[in-house]
Amino acid sequence: MKQGDLVVRKSYGGDVLFRIAAFAGRQAVLRGMDYRLLADSPYEDLQTVRNPDELGVSRQARDHADESLRRMNEERKRQAERGGFISAIDDRRQPFFELPGKVLHLDGDANYLKKSMQVYGQLRVPAEGIHCHESQMSQVLLRMLPQFHPDIVVITGHDGVLKQREDLQQLSSYKNSLNFVQAVNIARDYERNRDSLVIIAGACQSHFEALLQAGANFASSPGRIMIHALDPVYVAIRASFTPFRDTINITDVIAHTISGRQGVGGIETMGRYRVGVPNMKVAKSDQNVNVV
């Protein structure tokens, strides 16, 4: 086995597809391919996977991600219909222009960041993505928050409960929850108003209560379960497209994440979406220019 190989853990029944990130003695450091889980395992417990499509759990995770994206697209269409808008897709026909909430997305996994940015792009969410190790996120935010002035910050990557740690209320029992908490503290110090800056934080099995106490609006994981790679993205998009005068429907947004209410929770928060008039693209196309 070598770094970069796809593997599953035999002792867990091959429940999660991982990529080998590094080696530490006789242990392999593993990063989940579909779930934001950081784990380690002895070599002898690993089985190489050559075709991920043969794994039912991996196919199921991708199917759930496709379904989540479909729901997001449908929600955008319903939003346009509720507002009496002509089209939320072709902005050249709309009499208004849109100002969705701007996202700053920090991710400890480069592959997940790439997937996340693709989804933001498909749904036309203005977003900046930064790949950095979870331990560096607080320092990165110190530099980047004043530069980007985001409406929404996503702080995510990989996490997990350390083996043989029974006290789930202690941050020392988690692989990266302390790093996420420190990053949330920086973001909340930058903007104290939870409606002016929406913070979404955490990964698999993260310390949900600590993240909320630090100032996150939404966090994982109330049930200390695995969350899908796109769950933080889904919440961010809903925050971006919920009108600024409306409260984000917590029950609905969490129910439509892939992991559900055991994976993601949050507090009442106002949306960050605005519209304005006129749409200059429409205005310019309607003008008749006479050349004398």
Long-range contacts (C-beta under 8 A, 24 or more apart in sequence): 1-28, 1-43, 1-46, 1-48, 5-48, 6-33, 6-48, 6-49, 6-50, 6-52, 7-46, 7-47, 7-48, 7-49, 8-46, 8-47, 8-49, 8-55, 9-39, 9-41, 9-45, 9-46, 9-47, 10-45, 10-46, 10-47, 11-41, 11-45, 14-47, 14-55, 14-57, 15-57, 16-57, 16-226, 17-49, 17-52, 17-55, 17-57, 17-58, 17-61, 20-46, 31-109, 31-158, 32-158, 32-204, 32-226, 32-229, 33-58, 33-111, 34-58, 34-61, 34-62, 34-65, 34-228, 34-229, 35-61, 35-204, 35-226, 35-227, 35-228, 35-229, 36-109, 36-112, 36-156, 36-157, 36-158, 36-159, 36-203, 36-204, 36-220, 36-226, 36-227, 36-228, 36-229, 36-231, 37-158, 37-159, 37-160, 37-203, 37-204, 37-205, 37-226, 38-158, 38-159, 38-160, 38-175, 38-176, 38-203, 38-204, 39-160, 61-228, 61-258, 64-228, 64-258, 65-228, 65-229, 65-230, 65-258, 67-258, 68-228, 68-230, 68-234, 68-256, 68-257, 68-258, 69-119, 69-122, 69-230, 71-256, 72-119, 72-123, 72-234, 72-237, 72-238, 73-122, 73-123, 75-238, 75-241, 76-123, 76-241, 79-241, 83-275, 91-279, 91-281, 92-281, 92-282, 92-285, 93-282, 94-279, 94-282, 95-277, 95-278, 95-279, 95-282, 96-275, 96-276, 96-277, 96-278, 96-279, 97-275, 97-276, 97-277, 97-278, 97-279, 97-280, 97-281, 98-124, 98-273, 98-274, 98-275, 99-273, 99-274, 99-275, 99-276, 100-124, 100-125, 100-126, 100-240, 100-241, 100-272, 100-273, 101-125, 101-150, 101-151, 101-152, 101-198, 101-239, 101-240, 101-241, 101-271, 101-272, 101-273, 102-126, 102-127, 102-128, 102-148, 102-149, 102-150, 102-151, 102-152, 102-240, 102-272, 103-127, 103-128, 103-150, 103-151, 103-152, 103-153, 103-154, 103-236, 103-240, 104-128, 104-130, 104-144, 104-145, 104-148, 104-150, 104-152, 104-153, 104-154, 105-129, 105-130, 105-153, 105-154, 105-156, 105-232, 105-233, 105-236, 106-130, 106-132, 106-137, 106-140, 106-141, 106-153, 106-154, 106-155, 106-156, 106-157, 106-183, 107-131, 107-132, 107-154, 107-156, 107-157, 108-132, 108-133, 108-134, 108-137, 108-156, 108-157, 108-158, 108-176, 108-203, 109-157, 109-158, 109-229, 112-156, 112-157, 112-229, 115-229, 115-230, 116-154, 116-229, 116-230, 116-232, 116-233, 119-230, 119-233, 119-237, 120-233, 120-236, 120-237, 123-237, 123-241, 125-236, 125-237, 125-240, 125-241, 126-240, 127-236, 133-157, 134-158, 134-159, 134-176, 134-179, 134-180, 135-176, 135-179, 137-179, 137-180, 137-182, 137-183, 138-179, 138-182, 138-183, 138-185, 138-186, 141-183, 141-186, 141-187, 141-190, 142-186, 145-186, 145-187, 145-190, 145-191, 146-190, 150-197, 151-196, 151-197, 151-198, 151-239, 151-240, 151-272, 152-197, 152-198, 152-199, 152-200, 152-236, 152-239, 152-240, 152-272, 153-187, 153-197, 153-198, 153-199, 153-200, 154-200, 154-201, 154-232, 154-233, 154-236, 155-180, 155-183, 155-184, 155-187, 155-199, 155-200, 155-201, 155-202, 155-216, 156-180, 156-200, 156-201, 156-202, 156-203, 156-232, 157-203, 158-203, 158-204, 159-202, 159-203, 159-204, 159-205, 159-206, 160-203, 160-204, 160-205, 161-205, 161-224, 168-207, 168-224, 169-207, 169-209, 171-207, 171-210, 173-207, 174-205, 174-206, 174-207, 176-203, 176-206, 177-202, 177-206, 177-207, 177-210, 177-211, 180-206, 180-211, 181-207, 181-210, 181-211, 181-214, 184-211, 184-214, 184-215, 184-216, 185-214, 185-215, 187-215, 188-214, 188-215, 188-216, 194-267, 194-269, 195-269, 195-270, 198-236, 198-239, 198-269, 198-272, 200-232, 200-235, 200-236, 200-239, 201-232, 202-227, 202-232, 203-227, 208-265, 212-265, 212-266, 212-267, 216-266, 217-266, 217-267, 217-269, 218-264, 218-265, 218-266, 218-267, 218-269, 219-264, 219-265, 219-266, 220-259, 220-263, 220-264, 220-265, 221-259, 221-262, 221-263, 221-264, 222-261, 222-262, 222-263, 222-264, 222-265, 223-261, 223-262, 223-263, 225-259, 225-262, 225-263, 226-259, 226-263, 227-257, 227-258, 227-259, 227-263, 227-264, 228-257, 228-258, 228-259, 228-263, 230-258, 231-257, 231-258, 231-259, 231-263, 231-264, 232-264, 234-258, 235-264, 235-266, 238-271, 239-269, 239-271, 239-272, 240-271, 240-272, 240-273, 241-271, 241-273, 242-270, 242-271, 242-272, 242-273, 243-271, 243-273, 243-274, 244-270, 244-271, 244-272, 244-273, 244-274, 245-270, 245-271, 246-270, 246-271, 247-271
